[in-house]
């Protein structure tokens, strides 16, 4: 007698091909302002988020109707501009970077994009010195693209800074394909791998690991009973 049981599908679909990945990365085109910001990044040795990750950040800030965002790692303003373009018109980006010169270049990017100066607060300093001075539960998004060895510490600070329902995002979550390879044990890879594990195991976060750019780890902070 012929069985009517359907064969089980493979657990994992065929991996995306490089051409499809590139197509997706370039799906939302960058304008001349972002292209110029990327050029400045190359000049000062900064690696900004890719266009696919940037578009994802804009999508997130738009969906959340974000009014207050924290960015760790200003660079030359690439990720900051993506987020500002998704935020509400009166939204304010607080961006932290240890390099004041990078922030000067970022302000140039924001000016070229027509972003009002009052919408950006740049703070020069080490992230773990600056973040404790920011207001608890005030922010809609915290985006982390700083020292990879400090990613777990950034998570701790982000959970304090975010309102319930807010989102934390980490760039380089796949770290040049090293995180998925257990044989890779350098400091940055181990730190990111530990962060990914921590986020996945927390009951108060709803996570997703997106294969855009060099990997973007995103997690929503769950509403607490106290928040109603």
N, C-alpha and C positions, 0 to 999 in steps of 0.2 A: 504494500500500500504506500502510495506516495505521500511523503510528509508535506504538510502545509506550513511548516515552520520556516520563516524567512531566514536566510543566512545573516549572521551578525555583521554589521559594518565595522571596518577597522576603527580602532580607538582614536587614531590620529589620521587626519586627512593628509594629502600630499603637500609637502612644504611649498610655500610660495616661491616662485622663480624670481631671480634677480630683476628681470624685466618688469614683472608685476610689482615688485617692491618699489622700484624706481618710479613706476607710473603712479603708484599711490602716494609716494613722497612728494611728487611734483603736482599732485592733483589740484591743490590750492596754490596758485602762483604767487610769488613774492614780487612786490613792486620795487621801483628804483630806490626807495628809501631803505628798504631791508637789504637790497643788494649792496648798497653803499656801506651799511652797517657791517655786513659780513666782510667786506673788503677791509674795513678798519680792524676787524677782529683778527684777520690774518696778519696785519701789520704789527699788532701787539702780542701775537701768539696766544690768542684766546680761541677756543673752539666752542661756538655757540650751538644751541639746539638746532636740529635740522628743520627743514621746512614742514615735514610731516608732523613733527612734535610741536612746532610752533602753531600750526593750524589746530592741533588738538587742544593746546592751551587756550587759544582764542575761543574754540567751541565750548570749553569748560567754563570760562569766565562769562561767556554769553548765556549759557544755559542757567548758570547760577545767578545771573543778573548781578554780578559781583560789584560791590561798592568799595571793598577794602581787600587788598592783596599784598602779601609779603613775598619778596623774591630774594633768595640767597644766591648771590653770584650775578652781579649786574652785567658784567662783560661790557660790550659796546651797545647794548640796548636791543638786541635782536629779540630775545624772549620777552623782554619787558614791553616792547611795542606790540608784539602779537597779543599779549594779554590785555593791554590798554585798549586795543581795538575791539575786544570782546566785552569789556567792562561797560557798565552804565556810564552815561555822559558825565556824571559827577563823581565817578569812582577815582580812588587814589591808590597809586602803586607805591609801596614802601620797598625800596630796593637797597640791599646791603652788599658791599664789596670791600675787600681789604685794599684794593688799588684805587686811589682817588683819580688817577689819570684815566682809568677805564670808565669811571663814572662821568668824567668830563666828556668823553667821547659818546657815552650813552645819552647825555643831555643834548648833545649835538644831533643825535639820531631823533630824539623826541621832538626837538625844535623843527627839524626838517619835515617831520610827519605832521606838524601842526598841532601837537599835543600841548595844551596849556600848562604852564610851569607849575601851577598849583595842584596839578593832578599827579605829580611825581615828587616823592620825598626820597632823596638819596642820602644814605648814611654810610660814611667811610669807616670801616672797622672790621674786626673779626666777628663772624656771625655769632659765635657762642658768647661774645661779650655784649653784642647788641640785642639779640633776641630776648633775653630776660627783661629788658627794659620796655618791651612792647606790651600792649594791653591784652589781658586774658580774654578769650572768647569773642574777639572783636573782628576776626578776619574770615573772609569767605574762601580764600585760596592761599595756600603756602606752597611756593614752588622752590625746589631745592636743586641747585646746580653748583655747589661749592666743593669743599674738600671732601672727597669720597670717604676718607677715614672717619669723618664726623657725621656721616649720614644717620646713624642710629641716634646720635644726640640731637640732630635736626628733627627727627621724628618725635622725640620727647617734647621738644619745644613747640613743634607744630600742633600737637594734640592739645596743648595748653592755649595756644593762640587762636585756634579755629573755633568758630561757632558750631553748634550741633548742625549737621548737614553740610558742613564745609568740606573742602577737599584738599588733600596734600598730594603733591606730585614730585617725583624724583626723576631727573634725567640720567642717562647712562646706566639704566637699570640692567642692561645686558652686558655692558662694559666690553665692547669689541669681541663678543662671543665667548668671553672668558668665564662669566658667571655660571653658565650651564656646564662647564667642563670642570669636574671635581679635581682634576690634576693641577689646575691653576690655583696657586696658593699665595700670590703676592698680596700685599697689604690692602690695596684698593679693592681687588676682586673679593677677598674674604670679607671685607667690610660691607660691600654691596650685597653679597650673598647672605650675610647675616641679617641685613635690613630686610631683604625680600622674605626671609623666613619669619622674622618678627611680625611684619605686616600681615602675612598670611595667617598667622596663629592668633591674632588679636580678635576677640569677640566684638570689640567696639568699632571695627573698621570693615568696610565693604571694599575689597581690593580688586584690581585688575592690572595685569601686566601686559602692556601693549607693545608689539614689535615694530614700533615706528622709530625711525632714526636709529639711535643706539640703545633703544629700549626706554619706555616711559612707564614707571610704576605709579599708579594712581589709586587713591583710597579715600572713600567718603567716611567722615566721622559720623557715627550713628547718633541719633537723637537719644538723649538721656531721659529717664523718667521725670527728672526734675524740670526738663524743658517743656514737658507737656506734649 
